[in-house]
Amino acid sequence: MSGLSDAQVQDAARRLHAAEQTRTPMRQLSGQYPGLTVADAYRVQDAWVSHKLTQGRRVIGHKIGLTSRAMQQAVNIDEPDYGTLLDDMVFSELQPIPSGRFIVPRVEVELAFILGKDLRGPNVTVMDVLDATRWVVPAAEIIDARIERVDRETGATRKVTDTISDNAANAGIVLGGRPVRPTDVDLRWVGALLFRNGVIEETGVAAGVLNHPAEGVAWLANRLAPHGVTLRAGETVLAGSFVRPVDAAPGDLFHADYGPLGSVTLRFAR
């Protein structure tokens, strides 16, 4: 059940956009609206994305977050969340990433599914996802917080409804490594080592994402079906991180080593 009025949803979306543009995080929506529901949060997210589309942005895919059991327990939910990928979120390994574009960026590693066929729920399975996927590609996701992680006055930590409103924290994506066909490797056992400035910070395997990274894609297709949304051929779906996020500062160099699948490198400009 949703409690925010349309005017409140639009106001929240405008403030999120202003926070991103000014690089100044806004106060938590969960503090302003204690009854904020997950449905409300997705309405805010949709309104913010719609605003971006009116400014010329283009949807290129979707992201799935909170896919690990530990993260779900940490924010007291029992399912992942999701956000929208836009064309201006894509960065190249070959160019420094503009640090000034973000507020408090962090880096995660995951697998990106490049769809070759449409996926529409309900009842999408892992096998359907594998059949519809053209390539699986190593990826690094840059996440950010346009809503304060910790409230400046109360010290309260943000809730999952804040993160969902904030487009599931998505801010950027870098693809790299060696694209593979989805059945050419055991995707559960794809591993990655995440280095920051030459120091290994995190390690993980893709089975940490719902026991199989394609499970997240199937979940998303089914979750979006009641809203009439289809995952389209050509879109990129980030299946969820299998390491904790690592803080990024200007000048930091990140290197995600996926072993046989190559690596992803990203450098934040000073």
C-alpha positions, 0 to 999 in steps of 0.5 A: 500500500502506498502512502505518499501523494503524487505531489510528495513523490514529485517533490522527492524526485526533484530533491534527489535530482538537485542533490545529484547536481549539487553533490550535496546529499539530501535528508533521508526520506524515511525520516521525513515520511516515517510510513514510507513504503517500498511501493512509495520508494519505487514511485519516487525512483520512477519519477526521478528516472522519468525526469532524467528521460525528459532531459534526454537520457536513455534507458540502457538496462537495469541493476539488481542490488541487495542480492546477498543474504547478509545484506538483506538481513542488514536492512531487514528485507527478504528480497533484492531491490532494483534500479535503472541504468541510463546511458550517461552512467557508462564509463570507459576503462580507457579514461579517468572517471570524473570524481567530481560527478559523485558524492561518496562513490564506492565500487562493487564487482559483479557480472553483467548480462547482455540480453539477446532476447526479451525477457518478460515475466511471470515465471521466468527461470534461470534457464530462460535467462541463460537462453535469452542472454547473448553475453556475460561480461565482467563489470564494476559498478559505481554506487553513490548516495544522493540521500544521507547514509547517516542523518546529520542530526539524528544519526539514524542510518538510511533505510532500504526505502531511501536506497530504493528511492535513490535508484538503488544507489546506482551511479556508474558502470564499467564493463571489461574483461572477456565476454563469455556465452552464458553456458560456456562457464559455470557462472556460480564459480566465477570469482573476482579479486578487487584491488584498490591502489594495489592492495587487495580489498575484497574477494568473492564468487558469483554464487553469492548472488542468490546462489546463481547470478542469473537468479537475480535476472529472473527475479527482476523479470518476474518482479517487473511483469505486473508493471508491464515492464519487459527486459529488452534485447540489447539491455544490460542487467547488472546481476548484483555484487558479490563483494562488499562495496569499497570506498573510492577517492579521487586518484584511486585506481581499482583493478578487478581480476576475474581470472580466466574472464580477464579484468576491469580497471577504473581510475578516478581522476584527481 
